[in-house]
Amino acid sequence: MINPISDSADRLWMNRKGLIWTAIIIALLPVIFLEDNLIRTLLKEHRIHVLFKLMHFLTWLGVGWVLAAVAAILLGIGYLRQYSKLIKAAVLSLIALAISGLAVQMIKHLIGRPRPRLVEQGIVSWGPSLQSGHDSLPSGHALSSFAMAAVLSSFYPTGQWVWYSLAVLVAFTRIYIDAHFASDVFVGAVLGVLIGIWASGLKLGFLKS
């Protein structure tokens, strides 16, 4: 039997914690932007071949359709087991992922930041663009992963270290395989947490217990 008061209090507490962490990350963003090249250089100089291959595999955990498939599986389990809390978490995760996907595509192409591989070729100008490679900021993998982590954490706070650890892992893979700058990942994480917090607070009639 779920105590709605306790459940709401847990989610409110998680939302506050999420906002606090978001504020901290935003405060760090200027520093991270300044150190983008340093972080990239250090990782490239100390790259381990086996780890690089592993990161290429693990980065798939942050692909939108993969996360959506995980949410769909959770939704199925929720219906089979009649876990209303899991059903809510899964549905709101899917909503968060959908919003994340739309938001990241619009922002990416409006900003038009060149990916690391293009910067190496001397392409450094930013601006609205639909060209391939001009979509570095923010990281979609990080955004989606943190959005789902925030939703799951709001419903299952005791497992927050698992959800956010997986999101951090996905985010790190994007930097390690040189698909994004560190700042791309941090911006994606911030936006993801905000979207996840927003989605977890949605009150949908068909999700009433």
Buried (B, 14 or more C-beta within 10 A) or exposed (E): EEEEEEBEEBBEEBBEBBEEBBEEBEEEEEEBBEBBEEBBEEBEEEEEEEEBEBBEEBBEBBBBEBBBEBBBEBBEEBEEEEBBEBBBBBBBBBBBBBBBBEBBEEBBBEBBBBBBEBBEEEEEEEEEBEEEBBBBBBBBBBBBBBBBBBBBBBBBBEEBEEBBEBBBBBBBBBBBBBBBBBBBBBBBBBBBBBBBBBBBBEEEEEEEE
